[in-house]
Amino acid sequence: MLSQELVAMAKNDLSVREALVADGSLSHALYHPRMEAVHKSNAARLEAIIEQYGWPGNRLVSEEGAWAAWLIAQHAIGNPSFMRHCLSLLKQAASNNEVMLWQVAFLEDRIRMYEGKPQRYGTQFQPNKNGELEPYPIENPETVNDRRLAVGLNTIEERTAELTAQSTRENIPTPPDLDEQYQKWLYSVGWRVAS
């Protein structure tokens, strides 16, 4: 069943991440090769599913399956054109009540962040120079909580507190050359182009 397949793919993604956090290897590079392999494999399968069925929304794969499809798209970070395509499909699906509005917000923010644009909903966070998590720059930050609440998210202050608590539990150190690695990666996969 398609829903079960998507959920299994998403669970595998999360369990690989959990294992890499537990053994400490997630922090050795910007994008761990094992994590990247899972993301690429899942994205390729989701792309095939989309070609055959369209976006896997609630009616086709249940709410849990639709969540799994969103997570896979959210993690397809090595494939900018596919993520952008997923965003357009998610927006259409949201207008038909096939997915949750917050899923669109997360994917849109992630794409905007990788493109170097301010995010709209404050869903993406980054470590500051002290290693503490803070929201990636937000467009019109004075009204971000209005936008967040409109799509079913909690306030930016509440989310910041949640992520700070989570990062304290996981205690993943950041590589000293993280920003340099990140910039190289953005160009290497096509999120940014040299001018």
C-alpha positions in Angstrom: 0.0 0.0 0.0 1.3 3.4 -1.0 0.6 5.1 2.4 2.6 2.4 4.2 5.5 2.7 1.8 5.7 6.5 2.3 5.5 6.1 6.1 8.2 3.5 6.1 10.5 5.7 4.0 9.9 8.7 6.4 10.5 6.5 9.4 13.7 5.2 7.9 14.9 8.8 7.3 14.2 9.7 10.9 15.8 6.5 12.3 19.0 7.0 10.3 19.2 10.5 11.6 18.6 9.3 15.2 21.4 6.7 14.8 23.8 9.3 13.4 23.0 11.6 16.4 23.5 8.7 18.8 26.9 7.7 17.5 28.1 11.3 17.2 28.8 11.1 13.5 26.1 13.6 12.4 28.3 16.5 13.5 31.4 15.6 11.5 30.2 17.1 8.3 27.5 19.5 7.0 25.6 16.6 5.3 26.5 13.1 6.4 26.8 10.7 3.3 24.5 8.1 4.9 21.8 10.7 5.4 22.3 12.1 2.0 21.9 8.7 0.4 18.6 8.1 2.3 17.3 11.6 1.2 18.3 10.9 -2.5 16.7 7.5 -2.5 13.5 8.7 -0.9 13.2 11.7 -3.3 13.7 9.5 -6.3 10.8 7.2 -5.1 8.6 10.1 -4.3 9.2 11.6 -7.7 8.1 8.3 -9.3 5.0 8.3 -7.1 4.1 11.8 -8.1 4.5 11.0 -11.8 2.1 8.1 -11.4 -0.5 9.5 -9.0 0.1 13.3 -8.5 0.8 14.6 -5.1 0.0 12.0 -2.4 -2.5 13.8 -0.3 -4.9 12.8 2.4 -7.4 11.1 0.2 -4.9 9.0 -1.6 -2.5 8.0 1.2 -4.2 9.2 4.5 -3.0 12.0 6.7 0.0 10.0 7.9 1.0 9.1 4.3 0.6 12.7 3.2 2.8 13.8 6.2 5.5 11.3 5.1 5.4 12.6 1.5 5.9 16.1 2.9 8.8 15.0 5.1 10.5 13.3 2.1 10.1 16.5 0.0 11.3 18.6 2.9 14.5 16.5 3.0 15.1 16.4 -0.8 17.6 19.2 -0.2 20.1 18.0 -2.8 17.5 18.4 -5.6 16.4 22.1 -5.8 14.2 21.7 -8.9 12.3 18.7 -7.3 11.7 20.6 -4.1 10.4 23.6 -6.0 8.1 21.3 -8.0 6.9 19.7 -4.7 6.1 23.2 -3.3 3.8 24.0 -6.3 2.1 20.6 -5.9 1.7 21.1 -2.1 0.2 24.5 -2.6 -2.4 23.1 -4.9 -3.0 20.2 -2.5 -3.5 22.6 0.4 -6.0 24.6 -1.6 -8.0 21.3 -2.0 -7.6 20.4 1.7 -5.4 17.5 0.8 -2.5 18.6 3.1 -2.0 20.8 6.1 -1.1 24.4 5.5 1.9 24.3 7.8 3.5 21.8 5.4 3.5 24.4 2.7 5.0 27.0 5.1 7.9 24.7 6.1 8.7 23.7 2.5 8.5 27.3 1.2 10.7 28.6 4.0 13.3 25.9 3.5 13.5 26.7 -0.2 13.7 30.5 0.4 16.5 29.9 2.9 18.5 27.8 0.5 18.0 30.4 -2.2 19.3 33.1 0.2 15.9 34.8 0.6 14.3 35.7 4.0 11.7 33.1 5.1 8.1 34.0 5.6 7.0 31.7 8.5 10.1 31.4 10.6 10.2 27.6 10.4 13.9 27.3 9.6 16.6 27.8 12.3 20.4 28.1 12.3 23.1 28.3 14.9 24.3 31.8 15.8 28.0 32.5 16.5 27.5 31.2 20.1 26.1 27.9 18.8 22.5 28.8 19.9 19.6 28.2 17.5 17.9 31.2 16.1 15.4 31.7 13.2 17.0 32.2 9.8 16.2 35.8 8.8 12.4 36.5 8.4 10.6 38.7 6.0 8.4 41.2 7.9 9.3 39.7 11.3 6.8 41.9 13.1 3.9 39.9 11.6 5.5 36.5 11.6 3.3 35.2 14.4 0.1 36.2 12.5 1.4 34.2 9.5 2.4 31.2 11.7 -1.0 31.1 13.5 -2.8 31.3 10.1 -1.2 28.0 9.0 -1.6 26.2 12.3 1.9 26.8 13.8 2.7 28.0 17.3 4.4 31.4 17.9 8.0 31.9 16.9 8.9 32.3 20.6 7.3 29.0 21.4 9.1 27.3 18.5 12.4 28.8 19.5 12.0 27.4 23.0 11.1 23.9 21.7 14.1 23.8 19.3 16.5 25.1 22.0 15.3 22.3 24.3 15.7 19.7 21.6 19.2 20.8 20.6 20.2 20.8 24.2 19.1 17.1 24.5 20.8 16.1 21.2 23.9 18.2 21.9 25.2 18.1 18.3 28.4 20.1 18.0 28.8 22.1 14.8 31.9 21.7 12.7 34.2 24.7 12.9 34.0 25.3 9.1 30.2 24.8 8.9 29.5 28.1 7.1 32.2 27.4 4.5 30.9 23.9 4.0 27.4 25.2 3.7 28.2 27.8 1.1 30.1 25.3 -1.0 27.2 22.9 -0.8 24.6 25.5 -1.8 26.5 26.1 -5.1 27.4 22.5 -5.7 23.8 21.3 -5.7 22.4 24.4 -7.6 20.6 26.4 -4.9 22.8 29.3 -5.7 24.6 30.2 -8.9 27.9 32.1 -9.2 27.3 35.6 -10.6 
